[in-house]
Amino acid sequence: MSERKRKPRLSDMSFDEALARFIQTDPKEVADEIDKIKRRDREVEEYVEERRRSVRHGARRGPKKRFRL
C-alpha cells in the first residue's frame, strides 16, 4: 500500500518555515483562497440563518402542520 504525501500542517511547522512558505506563495493564489473562504463563510451563515428562521416558525413543513419528533 502506498502512502500519499500530504502537505505539512501549519501547526506542525516552525514559525520560520511557515513564514518562508508564505513569502514564496503567489499573491493571486492567496487572494483566491481568501475569496473561497469568504464565499463558504457566507454560504454557512445563510444556511444557519435559514435554519434559525425555520425553528423560530415552529419548523413547519406545510401549512398549519407542526414539526414533531
Long-range contacts (C-beta under 8 A, 24 or more apart in sequence): none
